[in-house]
Amino acid sequence: MTLREALEKREQELLELLDEAKRLNVHSAEFESLVAAQLTGLRHALGLVRKEEE
């Protein structure tokens, strides 16, 4: 598995975690903020990896 694939997989896992929290009716601003921060960092890293691949 490449770094890009691992980052994309983690991004999908975090999105699924958010969906599951919504399905379970979990409303925690702190939880959502922490996951959003992880997604932001992950997407930044993905952008850097994609840029390197070009």
N, CA, C and O atoms as a CHARMM CRD file, in Angstrom:
* protein
*
  216
    1    1 MET  N      0.85400  -1.17400   0.00000 PROA 1      0.00000
    2    1 MET  CA     0.00000   0.00000   0.00000 PROA 1      0.00000
    3    1 MET  C      0.90300   1.24200   0.00000 PROA 1      0.00000
    4    1 MET  O      1.87200   1.33200   0.75400 PROA 1      0.00000
    5    2 THR  N      0.56000   2.16700  -0.84800 PROA 2      0.00000
    6    2 THR  CA     1.34000   3.40700  -0.91200 PROA 2      0.00000
    7    2 THR  C      0.87300   4.37400   0.18000 PROA 2      0.00000
    8    2 THR  O     -0.17700   4.18500   0.79300 PROA 2      0.00000
    9    3 LEU  N      1.67200   5.39900   0.40000 PROA 3      0.00000
   10    3 LEU  CA     1.30600   6.42700   1.37100 PROA 3      0.00000
   11    3 LEU  C     -0.01700   7.07500   0.96400 PROA 3      0.00000
   12    3 LEU  O     -0.88900   7.31000   1.80000 PROA 3      0.00000
   13    4 ARG  N     -0.14700   7.35400  -0.30600 PROA 4      0.00000
   14    4 ARG  CA    -1.39300   7.97600  -0.78900 PROA 4      0.00000
   15    4 ARG  C     -2.60300   7.08600  -0.49600 PROA 4      0.00000
   16    4 ARG  O     -3.64000   7.56300  -0.03300 PROA 4      0.00000
   17    5 GLU  N     -2.45800   5.80600  -0.76900 PROA 5      0.00000
   18    5 GLU  CA    -3.56700   4.87600  -0.52100 PROA 5      0.00000
   19    5 GLU  C     -3.90300   4.80900   0.97100 PROA 5      0.00000
   20    5 GLU  O     -5.07400   4.76100   1.34800 PROA 5      0.00000
   21    6 ALA  N     -2.87800   4.80700   1.80600 PROA 6      0.00000
   22    6 ALA  CA    -3.09900   4.76100   3.25300 PROA 6      0.00000
   23    6 ALA  C     -3.81600   6.02200   3.73800 PROA 6      0.00000
   24    6 ALA  O     -4.71700   5.94400   4.57400 PROA 6      0.00000
   25    7 LEU  N     -3.42000   7.17100   3.22000 PROA 7      0.00000
   26    7 LEU  CA    -4.07100   8.42800   3.60000 PROA 7      0.00000
   27    7 LEU  C     -5.51700   8.46100   3.12100 PROA 7      0.00000
   28    7 LEU  O     -6.40600   8.89800   3.85300 PROA 7      0.00000
   29    8 GLU  N     -5.75300   8.00500   1.90400 PROA 8      0.00000
   30    8 GLU  CA    -7.11500   7.98000   1.37100 PROA 8      0.00000
   31    8 GLU  C     -7.99400   7.01700   2.16800 PROA 8      0.00000
   32    8 GLU  O     -9.17200   7.29000   2.40200 PROA 8      0.00000
   33    9 LYS  N     -7.41400   5.88800   2.58400 PROA 9      0.00000
   34    9 LYS  CA    -8.16600   4.91900   3.38800 PROA 9      0.00000
   35    9 LYS  C     -8.52200   5.53600   4.73700 PROA 9      0.00000
   36    9 LYS  O     -9.65100   5.39400   5.20600 PROA 9      0.00000
   37   10 ARG  N     -7.57500   6.21300   5.35600 PROA 10     0.00000
   38   10 ARG  CA    -7.83500   6.85200   6.66100 PROA 10     0.00000
   39   10 ARG  C     -8.89200   7.94600   6.52500 PROA 10     0.00000
   40   10 ARG  O     -9.74300   8.10600   7.40000 PROA 10     0.00000
   41   11 GLU  N     -8.83400   8.69600   5.42800 PROA 11     0.00000
   42   11 GLU  CA    -9.83800   9.73100   5.18900 PROA 11     0.00000
   43   11 GLU  C    -11.22800   9.09400   5.12900 PROA 11     0.00000
   44   11 GLU  O    -12.17600   9.60300   5.72800 PROA 11     0.00000
   45   12 GLN  N    -11.34200   7.99300   4.41300 PROA 12     0.00000
   46   12 GLN  CA   -12.62900   7.30800   4.29200 PROA 12     0.00000
   47   12 GLN  C    -13.09700   6.80100   5.65000 PROA 12     0.00000
   48   12 GLN  O    -14.28400   6.88000   5.96600 PROA 12     0.00000
   49   13 GLU  N    -12.17800   6.28600   6.45300 PROA 13     0.00000
   50   13 GLU  CA   -12.53000   5.79900   7.78200 PROA 13     0.00000
   51   13 GLU  C    -13.06400   6.93000   8.66800 PROA 13     0.00000
   52   13 GLU  O    -14.03500   6.74700   9.40300 PROA 13     0.00000
   53   14 LEU  N    -12.43100   8.08000   8.59100 PROA 14     0.00000
   54   14 LEU  CA   -12.89300   9.21900   9.39300 PROA 14     0.00000
   55   14 LEU  C    -14.26300   9.69400   8.94200 PROA 14     0.00000
   56   14 LEU  O    -15.10400  10.04000   9.77100 PROA 14     0.00000
   57   15 LEU  N    -14.49300   9.71400   7.63700 PROA 15     0.00000
   58   15 LEU  CA   -15.80900  10.10300   7.13000 PROA 15     0.00000
   59   15 LEU  C    -16.88300   9.10900   7.58100 PROA 15     0.00000
   60   15 LEU  O    -17.99600   9.50400   7.92800 PROA 15     0.00000
   61   16 GLU  N    -16.54300   7.83000   7.57400 PROA 16     0.00000
   62   16 GLU  CA   -17.47700   6.80800   8.03900 PROA 16     0.00000
   63   16 GLU  C    -17.73900   6.95800   9.53700 PROA 16     0.00000
   64   16 GLU  O    -18.85900   6.74200  10.00100 PROA 16     0.00000
   65   17 LEU  N    -16.70800   7.32400  10.28700 PROA 17     0.00000
   66   17 LEU  CA   -16.86900   7.55600  11.72700 PROA 17     0.00000
   67   17 LEU  C    -17.84500   8.70200  11.98400 PROA 17     0.00000
   68   17 LEU  O    -18.69600   8.61000  12.86800 PROA 17     0.00000
   69   18 LEU  N    -17.72000   9.77700  11.21500 PROA 18     0.00000
   70   18 LEU  CA   -18.66400  10.89400  11.35000 PROA 18     0.00000
   71   18 LEU  C    -20.08600  10.46200  11.00700 PROA 18     0.00000
   72   18 LEU  O    -21.03800  10.82200  11.70000 PROA 18     0.00000
   73   19 ASP  N    -20.22100   9.69000   9.93700 PROA 19     0.00000
   74   19 ASP  CA   -21.54400   9.19300   9.54600 PROA 19     0.00000
   75   19 ASP  C    -22.15200   8.30800  10.63800 PROA 19     0.00000
   76   19 ASP  O    -23.33800   8.41400  10.94900 PROA 19     0.00000
   77   20 GLU  N    -21.33100   7.44700  11.20800 PROA 20     0.00000
   78   20 GLU  CA   -21.80500   6.54900  12.26500 PROA 20     0.00000
   79   20 GLU  C    -22.22700   7.35000  13.49500 PROA 20     0.00000
   80   20 GLU  O    -23.23900   7.03800  14.12200 PROA 20     0.00000
   81   21 ALA  N    -21.46400   8.36900  13.83600 PROA 21     0.00000
   82   21 ALA  CA   -21.82000   9.21300  14.98300 PROA 21     0.00000
   83   21 ALA  C    -23.16400   9.90000  14.73900 PROA 21     0.00000
   84   21 ALA  O    -23.99300   9.99500  15.64400 PROA 21     0.00000
   85   22 LYS  N    -23.37200  10.37300  13.52000 PROA 22     0.00000
   86   22 LYS  CA   -24.65300  11.00800  13.19400 PROA 22     0.00000
   87   22 LYS  C    -25.78900   9.99900  13.25700 PROA 22     0.00000
   88   22 LYS  O    -26.87600  10.30100  13.74900 PROA 22     0.00000
   89   23 ARG  N    -25.52500   8.78800  12.75200 PROA 23     0.00000
   90   23 ARG  CA   -26.54800   7.74000  12.76900 PROA 23     0.00000
   91   23 ARG  C    -26.93500   7.39300  14.20400 PROA 23     0.00000
   92   23 ARG  O    -28.09900   7.11700  14.49300 PROA 23     0.00000
   93   24 LEU  N    -25.94400   7.40900  15.10200 PROA 24     0.00000
   94   24 LEU  CA   -26.20800   7.09500  16.50700 PROA 24     0.00000
   95   24 LEU  C    -26.68900   8.31200  17.29300 PROA 24     0.00000
   96   24 LEU  O    -26.90100   8.24600  18.50300 PROA 24     0.00000
   97   25 ASN  N    -26.85300   9.41600  16.58200 PROA 25     0.00000
   98   25 ASN  CA   -27.35000  10.65300  17.17300 PROA 25     0.00000
   99   25 ASN  C    -26.38600  11.21600  18.22700 PROA 25     0.00000
  100   25 ASN  O    -26.80500  11.73800  19.26000 PROA 25     0.00000
  101   26 VAL  N    -25.10200  11.09600  17.93900 PROA 26     0.00000
  102   26 VAL  CA   -24.07900  11.64200  18.82400 PROA 26     0.00000
  103   26 VAL  C    -23.82500  13.08800  18.39800 PROA 26     0.00000
  104   26 VAL  O    -23.40500  13.35700  17.27300 PROA 26     0.00000
  105   27 HSD  N    -24.08800  13.99800  19.31400 PROA 27     0.00000
  106   27 HSD  CA   -23.88800  15.41400  19.01900 PROA 27     0.00000
  107   27 HSD  C    -22.89800  15.98300  20.02000 PROA 27     0.00000
  108   27 HSD  O    -23.27000  16.47100  21.08700 PROA 27     0.00000
  109   28 SER  N    -21.64700  15.90900  19.65300 PROA 28     0.00000
  110   28 SER  CA   -20.58900  16.42800  20.51200 PROA 28     0.00000
  111   28 SER  C    -19.72800  17.36100  19.67200 PROA 28     0.00000
  112   28 SER  O    -19.05400  16.93200  18.73500 PROA 28     0.00000
  113   29 ALA  N    -19.76000  18.62200  20.01600 PROA 29     0.00000
  114   29 ALA  CA   -18.96800  19.59900  19.27500 PROA 29     0.00000
  115   29 ALA  C    -17.48900  19.26100  19.37600 PROA 29     0.00000
  116   29 ALA  O    -16.74400  19.42300  18.41000 PROA 29     0.00000
  117   30 GLU  N    -17.06300  18.79300  20.54200 PROA 30     0.00000
  118   30 GLU  CA   -15.64500  18.45100  20.71900 PROA 30     0.00000
  119   30 GLU  C    -15.26000  17.28000  19.81900 PROA 30     0.00000
  120   30 GLU  O    -14.20800  17.31000  19.18100 PROA 30     0.00000
  121   31 PHE  N    -16.10300  16.25200  19.76300 PROA 31     0.00000
  122   31 PHE  CA   -15.84300  15.09700  18.90300 PROA 31     0.00000
  123   31 PHE  C    -15.75800  15.52500  17.44500 PROA 31     0.00000
  124   31 PHE  O    -14.80800  15.17700  16.74400 PROA 31     0.00000
  125   32 GLU  N    -16.75300  16.28000  16.99400 PROA 32     0.00000
  126   32 GLU  CA   -16.77400  16.72000  15.60700 PROA 32     0.00000
  127   32 GLU  C    -15.57300  17.60600  15.28800 PROA 32     0.00000
  128   32 GLU  O    -15.01000  17.52500  14.19700 PROA 32     0.00000
  129   33 SER  N    -15.19000  18.43700  16.22600 PROA 33     0.00000
  130   33 SER  CA   -14.04100  19.31100  16.04000 PROA 33     0.00000
  131   33 SER  C    -12.75300  18.50500  15.91600 PROA 33     0.00000
  132   33 SER  O    -11.91100  18.80600  15.07000 PROA 33     0.00000
  133   34 LEU  N    -12.59500  17.48900  16.75000 PROA 34     0.00000
  134   34 LEU  CA   -11.39500  16.65600  16.69700 PROA 34     0.00000
  135   34 LEU  C    -11.30700  15.88600  15.37900 PROA 34     0.00000
  136   34 LEU  O    -10.23800  15.80000  14.77600 PROA 34     0.00000
  137   35 VAL  N    -12.42000  15.33500  14.94300 PROA 35     0.00000
  138   35 VAL  CA   -12.42000  14.59300  13.67600 PROA 35     0.00000
  139   35 VAL  C    -12.17800  15.55800  12.51900 PROA 35     0.00000
  140   35 VAL  O    -11.44100  15.23400  11.58800 PROA 35     0.00000
  141   36 ALA  N    -12.78100  16.72200  12.56800 PROA 36     0.00000
  142   36 ALA  CA   -12.57800  17.72000  11.51200 PROA 36     0.00000
  143   36 ALA  C    -11.11100  18.14100  11.44200 PROA 36     0.00000
  144   36 ALA  O    -10.56900  18.33100  10.35300 PROA 36     0.00000
  145   37 ALA  N    -10.47400  18.28600  12.59300 PROA 37     0.00000
  146   37 ALA  CA    -9.05700  18.65700  12.61200 PROA 37     0.00000
  147   37 ALA  C     -8.20700  17.55200  11.98700 PROA 37     0.00000
  148   37 ALA  O     -7.26100  17.83200  11.25100 PROA 37     0.00000
  149   38 GLN  N     -8.54600  16.30500  12.28200 PROA 38     0.00000
  150   38 GLN  CA    -7.81900  15.18800  11.67900 PROA 38     0.00000
  151   38 GLN  C     -8.00900  15.17400  10.16500 PROA 38     0.00000
  152   38 GLN  O     -7.05900  14.96400   9.41100 PROA 38     0.00000
  153   39 LEU  N     -9.24300  15.40000   9.73200 PROA 39     0.00000
  154   39 LEU  CA    -9.51600  15.42600   8.29500 PROA 39     0.00000
  155   39 LEU  C     -8.75700  16.55000   7.60200 PROA 39     0.00000
  156   39 LEU  O     -8.23300  16.36700   6.50300 PROA 39     0.00000
  157   40 THR  N     -8.69900  17.70000   8.23900 PROA 40     0.00000
  158   40 THR  CA    -7.97900  18.83700   7.66300 PROA 40     0.00000
  159   40 THR  C     -6.50500  18.49900   7.48100 PROA 40     0.00000
  160   40 THR  O     -5.93800  18.73400   6.41400 PROA 40     0.00000
  161   41 GLY  N     -5.89000  17.95200   8.51200 PROA 41     0.00000
  162   41 GLY  CA    -4.48000  17.57900   8.42200 PROA 41     0.00000
  163   41 GLY  C     -4.25300  16.48800   7.39600 PROA 41     0.00000
  164   41 GLY  O     -3.28500  16.52800   6.63700 PROA 41     0.00000
  165   42 LEU  N     -5.13400  15.53000   7.37700 PROA 42     0.00000
  166   42 LEU  CA    -5.03400  14.42200   6.44000 PROA 42     0.00000
  167   42 LEU  C     -5.15600  14.91100   4.99900 PROA 42     0.00000
  168   42 LEU  O     -4.39400  14.49300   4.12700 PROA 42     0.00000
  169   43 ARG  N     -6.10000  15.77900   4.76200 PROA 43     0.00000
  170   43 ARG  CA    -6.28900  16.30300   3.40800 PROA 43     0.00000
  171   43 ARG  C     -5.11200  17.17000   2.97300 PROA 43     0.00000
  172   43 ARG  O     -4.75100  17.19600   1.79600 PROA 43     0.00000
  173   44 HSD  N     -4.52500  17.87100   3.92200 PROA 44     0.00000
  174   44 HSD  CA    -3.32000  18.65400   3.61000 PROA 44     0.00000
  175   44 HSD  C     -2.18400  17.70100   3.21400 PROA 44     0.00000
  176   44 HSD  O     -1.48500  17.93800   2.22800 PROA 44     0.00000
  177   45 ALA  N     -2.00900  16.64500   3.97300 PROA 45     0.00000
  178   45 ALA  CA    -0.97500  15.65200   3.66000 PROA 45     0.00000
  179   45 ALA  C     -1.24000  15.00600   2.31000 PROA 45     0.00000
  180   45 ALA  O     -0.31100  14.79700   1.52900 PROA 45     0.00000
  181   46 LEU  N     -2.49200  14.69100   2.02900 PROA 46     0.00000
  182   46 LEU  CA    -2.84000  14.10100   0.72700 PROA 46     0.00000
  183   46 LEU  C     -2.49300  15.05300  -0.41000 PROA 46     0.00000
  184   46 LEU  O     -1.98400  14.63400  -1.44900 PROA 46     0.00000
  185   47 GLY  N     -2.77200  16.32800  -0.20400 PROA 47     0.00000
  186   47 GLY  CA    -2.43400  17.32600  -1.22200 PROA 47     0.00000
  187   47 GLY  C     -0.94100  17.36600  -1.48300 PROA 47     0.00000
  188   47 GLY  O     -0.51200  17.48000  -2.63200 PROA 47     0.00000
  189   48 LEU  N     -0.15100  17.27300  -0.43400 PROA 48     0.00000
  190   48 LEU  CA     1.30900  17.27300  -0.59000 PROA 48     0.00000
  191   48 LEU  C      1.78300  16.02600  -1.32900 PROA 48     0.00000
  192   48 LEU  O      2.65800  16.10000  -2.19100 PROA 48     0.00000
  193   49 VAL  N      1.19900  14.88500  -0.98300 PROA 49     0.00000
  194   49 VAL  CA     1.57300  13.63400  -1.64700 PROA 49     0.00000
  195   49 VAL  C      1.20800  13.70200  -3.12600 PROA 49     0.00000
  196   49 VAL  O      2.00600  13.31900  -3.98100 PROA 49     0.00000
  197   50 ARG  N      0.02200  14.18200  -3.42600 PROA 50     0.00000
  198   50 ARG  CA    -0.40900  14.28100  -4.82900 PROA 50     0.00000
  199   50 ARG  C      0.49800  15.22500  -5.60700 PROA 50     0.00000
  200   50 ARG  O      0.83800  14.96300  -6.76100 PROA 50     0.00000
  201   51 LYS  N      0.88700  16.32200  -4.96800 PROA 51     0.00000
  202   51 LYS  CA     1.77300  17.29000  -5.61400 PROA 51     0.00000
  203   51 LYS  C      3.12600  16.65300  -5.93100 PROA 51     0.00000
  204   51 LYS  O      3.70100  16.89100  -6.99300 PROA 51     0.00000
  205   52 GLU  N      3.62700  15.84100  -4.99900 PROA 52     0.00000
  206   52 GLU  CA     4.90000  15.14800  -5.19600 PROA 52     0.00000
  207   52 GLU  C      4.81900  14.14900  -6.34400 PROA 52     0.00000
  208   52 GLU  O      5.79300  13.94200  -7.06600 PROA 52     0.00000
  209   53 GLU  N      3.65600  13.53500  -6.50700 PROA 53     0.00000
  210   53 GLU  CA     3.47300  12.52900  -7.55400 PROA 53     0.00000
  211   53 GLU  C      3.46600  13.13600  -8.95100 PROA 53     0.00000
  212   53 GLU  O      3.72500  12.44100  -9.93400 PROA 53     0.00000
  213   54 GLU  N      3.17500  14.41400  -9.04000 PROA 54     0.00000
  214   54 GLU  CA     3.08800  15.06500 -10.35300 PROA 54     0.00000
  215   54 GLU  C      4.44500  15.28900 -10.96700 PROA 54     0.00000
  216   54 GLU  O      4.54200  15.82600 -12.07000 PROA 54     0.00000
